[in-house]
Amino acid sequence: MQKSLLIFFVLCAAAATCVQATLTMPTARLWSVPLGTNAPGITYGVRQVVADGSGGCAIIYTKDDGANVYYYVARFDKKGVLVPGVTFSELADIAIVYCDKKVIDVSYRTSGGISSIMTLYVKRPFTGAGAAGANIYADVNGNGEAGGPGDKKGYFAVRFTTATGEYRLERYLHKAQK
């Protein structure tokens, strides 16, 4: 009887250890891609990253060469492969208002004050729609934040290395504890 009880307690302890290990999965970096590196007269920045719901994301990042600011709108798939988008310059504002793995809707306002929405398709030419005299906002909550927290499997982060001036987009796997 005592031997059976001891085996029972050992099995229970082993099962509890397995359950605990399953519930506390650590965060892991899945991929990391360079966006740009600051240099004399050139600075990069990231304005917005939005998860596309399939493990990838849409991103708006900038390059300022002192004469112009370029706004790059692109998509990275779930493996970190760049799906090129479009480049803007001379904008007053820009934001991703929607994205999934096939489309990105971008709201932008030119420095001349004309607001538009552009739809970028992964496999078709982009389309645009003007909205003269109107403003288009992605920040519907009014909290100053743009972009979502990630998706059910993880999230995105921007790594800036001060010593080198490099910006990288990174995808992390994370499952919430149960």
Helices and strands as residue ranges (DSSP letters): H 2-23, E 28-37, E 43-51, E 57-64, E 69-76, E 82-89, E 91-99, E 103-110, E 115-121, E 127-131, E 154-161, E 166-173
